[in-house]
Amino acid sequence: MYFAIVEDLKEDQNHLAGLIREDCLAHGEQADFLFFFSGEDFLDAYRKGMCGAVFLDIMLGAGSASGIETARTLRELDTRLPIVFVTSETGFALEGYEFHPLDYLVKPVSADKLAWCLNELREYLDPPSYIQVQESSGRGAAAGQRAAVLGGFAG
């Protein structure tokens, strides 16, 4: 899966990518990355389907759009892309929830917190293994039956 990391500090980009890569390897998955130093660069490059999730720093460099502003614009382009806010400032949490993030990670990001977040992401992206189908007997009563769904996420 491709992950976009929008982070203005190279060392924080590398730290996060390393943790994601380790977790994905432990799950037999491949992790590929697109790195951006500003929200503007990310939004200029963004196309639906280019990544499975975006890890978005809230406090981007001076003169750059904040992660909150970037999320606002991103939600106009794509309402379903999972956003994970990454920040050292927890005071933005309430403002950021307006954009329906999957999670918030506080710097320095720990492997345990990231593992929980990635498991939530897997669950969010994995389609259901069954659907509920109503079966009618013609007498006004309906019984629910589960039908298997073929296919699935091939991260």
N, C-alpha and C positions, 0 to 999 in steps of 0.2 A: 504494500500500500504506500502511496505517496502521502507524506505529511508536509504541510507548509509550516515553517517556523518564522514568525515575524518578530524579530528581536534585534535591537540596535547594538548589542554587545556580543562580539564574536565568541568570547569565552562562554557566555550563557547559551548561545546557539549550540556550541560544541557539547556542553554538558547535557543539555536536554536531548540532543540527537543521540548521544552515546547511551543515555538511559533508555530511550525509546528502542534503539537498535538491540540492546541487550534483552529487553523484555520481549520483543518480537521474535528474536532468535530462540528464546526459551519456549515460545509457543509455536515454533516451526514456521514462522512468517518472515517475509522479507520487508524491510523498511527502507524506503527511499525518501529523499528530502529535497525540498525546494526552500532556499533560504532568502529572506528579505530583511533589509535593515530598516525599512520604513513601511508604514501602512500604505502610503501612496504607491510605492514600488509594487507591493503585493496587489493592490487593487488594479493597477495598470496591467499587470500580468494575468489577473484572475480570469479564468474561464470555468464554467460549470464542469465538474468531473475531473479537473486537473489534480485534485487532491481529495483524500478521504476525510481529512480534518485539518483544522488550522490551530496552531498554538500561537496565541497572540499576546505579546507583552502589552500591558496597559500603559506603562510609562516609557514611551519611545522617545528618542532624542529630541532636543530642543529644535523648534522650527518644523517639526514633523507632526502629523496628525497623531493623536493619542490612540491607543488600542480601542478605547470606547468609541471614538469617532470613526475609526476604521470598521468596527463591528456594525455601527449604524449604517454605513454605506453598503457593507457586505450583505446585510439583511435585505436591502432593497434589490440586490442581485440574486441572492440565494437564501431562501428561508430555511433550508434543511441542512446546510453544511454544519457539521459539529464544530463549535468554537470552544476552545479551552483557553481561558484567560490565565496568563502567567504574570505574577506581580510580586513585588516586595512590599507594596502598599495595599493593605486589606481594606482601606476606607472606600474603595471604589466598588465594592461588591454589590451594594444595592443598586447603584446606577447601572452596572453591567448586566443585571438580571433582566433588564428590559429587552435584551437581545438574545435571551434564552440560551445561555452557554451550557455546554455539557458539564463543565467543571471549572473550578478555580484552583490553580496550583500556586503555592507561596514559595518564593525563592528563599534559600536555595532549594530547588526541587529535590525531594528524596525519592529513591527507587520505590519504596513502599507506596507513597502517595501516587506516584506515576502509574504503578502497576494497577492500582484500584481504578484510576482514570481510564487506562487502556482497556481494562475489562469492561467498563461501562461503555466505552466506544465500540468494542466488539459486539456487545449485546445490542446496542443501538443500530449498528449496521447490518447485523445478521437478520435475514428475513425469518419469519415464523416457520416452524417445521410442519405446521398443520393449520388448516382453517376450519372453522365451525360451519357446517352446512345443515340447514333445516330441512328435514324430510317430512313431507306432509302425507298423512294417511287418507286425506279427503274427507275426514270426519271432524275437521276443526282442530284436531290435536296435531302438534308437530313435535317430532323428536330430533334432538341435535345429534349429529354425527360428525366425527372428526375425519377430515380427509387429508392425506399426506400431500405435502407440497414438494415437488422435485426441484432440485437446483439448490442454490445457496450462495453465500458470499465466498468468492475465491480470491481473497485478499492478495 
